[in-house]
Every structure is written in structure tokens, then in C-alpha cells.
Amino acid sequence: MSQVLLVTVGGSPEPVLHTVRNHNPDEVIFIPSVKPTLRPSLDQVVGEGTPCRHELPNGVVEIRPNLVVQLGLQERFDPERHLIGIPDPDNLGDCYRRIRSACRNLQGSGGRHHLIGDYTGGTKTMSTALVMACVELDAELSLVTGPRDNLSKVTNQSEGTRAIDIGPIRAVRVLQERLPELLAVHAYDQAALSIGLLRTSLGESLPPWAADAADQLLESLNIMDTWERFRWNDALVRAKRTTLATCFPELIEWWERVWVSRSWLKTSSIDIGIATGYELVQDLLLNADRKGSRGLYDDAVARIYRALELLGQSYVQFELGTTENSAWNRGQCFLKTGEQVPTGSLKELYDWLERNDTKHVLAPQYLRQRDRLSQLRHARNQSLMAHGLIPVKKDQWRSFQDGVEQLVDAVLNSPGFSQGLPPQQLPGTALLQLPEAQVLLGMAG
């Protein structure tokens, strides 16, 4: 991998000479100001004669050849490649575009390059533009140090170069650019991976307070992913120990009701007022909606299919009444009247409900959507998630999602139900409002 040094050129040649000799790069790219600037620094790089003025410690000024000559770069110097002229050194946007474009061209020219940007010289705007480009391109930053006799510049007597730690800036960049995209589609596992890789790569260079914030944000992301993977109680217990509990209290309340609903499936009892018993069905639909929003339509339809099946089972258990020993997974489900309920296919269950729904709530609604829900069964059975190889399309997913949501609403809007807190979708970009995320976002401030 070749090392390429980009260096801004200002009024003094000494820092440029020092940083080039210190890094000893394979290539040097000079960033000087050019005409129509009144006093362009281009002459220092390629000017004729002796354009470089060197102020010695005793105050004597020596005039020497240009920087290319002093550094012995004549044979390797290519103006098209090794010069980035800046016509307006106080125009940040133009400086940034020119430097960034040159770096992109260099990266696309073949070969592998390790970029180092030294921003000691040039105008403040030129230096800022170089830093911005280096941060974006994950390049290294360098600064020539030396004694100062004012706040304008380092004196001509350079003492050393210092690597600039831009880890915190990169951390902010990940949060500001990468995380919102991932969180907007609930890709918590990928968001956690991004933070984890950042945490590992920075290591001890990350301040302790920032490391703690990164770890806390990682935990919150992992909790979201845990819930996404149907490990409800694990996610709930862990969430109560984090800032999620204080920042998203309605979400935690919803999770508690989902877990209660999940627990009730093992019994036939319902504690009215805590939950309706259908929260798990609703949460499955929220999960399906997240998958569909990411374009994972087969995954979404698989969840919708299970939600429809679970809706029928929950309705039989809670509304028609099953015995305490009934078990869907063992094929042994009986009403308290002694009648056996089919536990085979989804079609068998809903066909049975058409004949035995004594409350006349779910079966009539199902009959109104029989065709659409038959298409759901067919699409699921023919999809990659079941028995076939035919991918589910976006319009199919949306139709099935709407249809099953209407069935659930019909049950919960019937007499005797009190929905309480509405279903809570998992937070997306709202997670960036967590205190730990705000800490990381403010690292560069």
C-alpha cells in the first residue's frame, strides 16, 4: 500500500518540508492557492528561481528553490496528479469539493493508497476543507508543531509532527450518517454491528465517558434485536435496567402486556384490565410490518400467517372457552362443553369457527375477507418461507397485512373489550434521542 501525503501550502515552506521529510511518503500532493488569489502559494511549490523564503533562528532570511526541488521530487512530480490548485482559498465549499474530488480520483486510479492529510499551512478554510475530506475518506490527519510567537501561525522553526485523533469525529459520523438509515428500517442488528466495530476499532483512544455511552447504546440496540427475535421476556427484563424504561415508558408498558398475553396462552384465564389476550397477535403484526417495510415480504407474510392462526386460537381459548389441559401443539384442544377443536391446518380452524363461533364476532369478519385470506394461505404456502419458490410481492404483503389487522380490530372493537394502550411499534430513529446517543452525537461539539 502506497502512502500519499496531502499538504496545504501557506506562507511558510518550513512546515511543508518538515512534514514531508517526517512521513517520507511515496507521493506528495500539494494544495496551494492559485490565481486569481493576490498572493498565491503555488510559486512556493513550482515557482522559478528561488521563491521560498526561510527565516532562520537568528532572523536571517534565506531564499531557496521551490518545494519540489528542495524535496527532490522533480522526476516523480506530475502537476496533473500532484497539484490541487485553490483559486479562492476562503471558499469552504469550493476548497472541499476540489480536495475531495482529487482524493476520489486518486482512490479510483488503481492501487491501494493510505492517505495522510497535513493541514498546518494554507488558509484556515483550506485546512478545514482538507480535514473534512480526510474525515469522510477515513484518512489520517497530521499537524506540524512548533513554537508560536502569535496566534496566526507556527513559526518557521518546526519541531515535529503530531497525529490528530479523529476517532470521536468518526464516531459522530457513524451516528449521523449510518445509524439513521439503519434505524429507519429497524435494522437493529446492523446498527449494533456498526457501533460495535467502531468501539473495537477505536479501543483505548475512545474517552471512558464515550465508551460508556457506546456500550449503553449497544445494549439498547441489542435489546431491540432481542425483541425482534421473539425473546420477549429477556428483552423486557433487560430494558427495565436501561434508559429505555424512562425514555419510552409506553413501549415498556406495551411489552409488559405482550408478555402477559404470551403467558396466558398456557392457561385459559384472563385478568381483564391488564391486557386483552390479543397483544401477542398485534405484536406479531408489528413485526410483520417491520419486515415488509424493509422489503422482506416473504418474512412478513410468514408472520402474518402465524398471526392469523394465533388470532383464531386465542379467540377459541379466550372467547369460546377451552379446558385447562388443552394444548394446540399436542393436537389436544377441547371446549369446556367437551367438543374438540381442530388443531391441524389454518383452513380447518377457521372452517370450524364458521360453524361454532357462538359470539358471532370473528367468523363473520373472516367470511367477509375469505377470498383475500385464502390468497394469504396460498402465497405463504408457495413462498420461500414455506413449501415453494415463488417470492411474495409488495402489494400482496400490504393487502394481507391490512386484512389481518382488520380482523384483529373487529375482535377488539366488539362489546366487552377495552383496548387500553394502543400497540407500540419499536422505535427507529427515535433511539437517537436516548441520552447515551446524545452523548456520542455531541462528542465533536
Stockholm file with secondary structure:
# STOCKHOLM 1.0

chainA/1-445         MSQVLLVTVGGSPEPVLHTVRNHNPDEVIFIPSVKPTLRPSLDQVVGEGTPCRHELPNGVVEIRPNLVVQLGLQERFDPERHLIGIPDPDNLGDCYRRIRSACRNLQGSGGRHHLIGDYTGGTKTMSTALVMACVELDAELSLVTGPRDNLSKVTNQSEGTRAIDIGPIRAVRVLQERLPELLAVHAYDQAALSIGLLRTSLGESLPPWAADAADQLLESLNIMDTWERFRWNDALVRAKRTTLATCFPELIEWWERVWVSRSWLKTSSIDIGIATGYELVQDLLLNADRKGSRGLYDDAVARIYRALELLGQSYVQFELGTTENSAWNRGQCFLKTGEQVPTGSLKELYDWLERNDTKHVLAPQYLRQRDRLSQLRHARNQSLMAHGLIPVKKDQWRSFQDGVEQLVDAVLNSPGFSQGLPPQQLPGTALLQLPEAQVLLGMAG
#=GR chainA/1-445 SS CEEEEEEECCSCSHHHHHHHHHHCCSEEEEECBCTTSSSCTHHHHHCSSCCEEEECTTSCEEEECCHHHHTTCTTTCCHHHHBCCBSCTTCHHHHHHHHHHHHHHHHTTSSCEEEEEECSSSCHHHHHHHHHHHHHTTCEEEEEECCCSSSSCCCSCCCEEEEECCHHHHHHHIIIIIHHHHHHTTCHHHHHHHHHHHHHHHGGGSCHHHHHHHHHHHHHHHHHHHHHTTCHHHHHHHHTTSTHHHHCHHHHHHHHHHHHHHHHTTSSCCCBTTBCSCHHHHHHHHHHHHHHHTTCHHHHHHHHHHHHHHHHHHHIIIIIIBCTTCBGGGTBCBBTTSCBCCCSCHHHHHHHHHHHCTTCSHHHHHHHTHHHHHHHHHHHHHSTTTTCCCCCCHHHHHHHHHHHHHHHHHHHTSTTCCCCSCCCCCCSGGGGGSHHHHHHHTTTC
#=GC SS_cons         CEEEEEEECCSCSHHHHHHHHHHCCSEEEEECBCTTSSSCTHHHHHCSSCCEEEECTTSCEEEECCHHHHTTCTTTCCHHHHBCCBSCTTCHHHHHHHHHHHHHHHHTTSSCEEEEEECSSSCHHHHHHHHHHHHHTTCEEEEEECCCSSSSCCCSCCCEEEEECCHHHHHHHIIIIIHHHHHHTTCHHHHHHHHHHHHHHHGGGSCHHHHHHHHHHHHHHHHHHHHHTTCHHHHHHHHTTSTHHHHCHHHHHHHHHHHHHHHHTTSSCCCBTTBCSCHHHHHHHHHHHHHHHTTCHHHHHHHHHHHHHHHHHHHIIIIIIBCTTCBGGGTBCBBTTSCBCCCSCHHHHHHHHHHHCTTCSHHHHHHHTHHHHHHHHHHHHHSTTTTCCCCCCHHHHHHHHHHHHHHHHHHHTSTTCCCCSCCCCCCSGGGGGSHHHHHHHTTTC
//
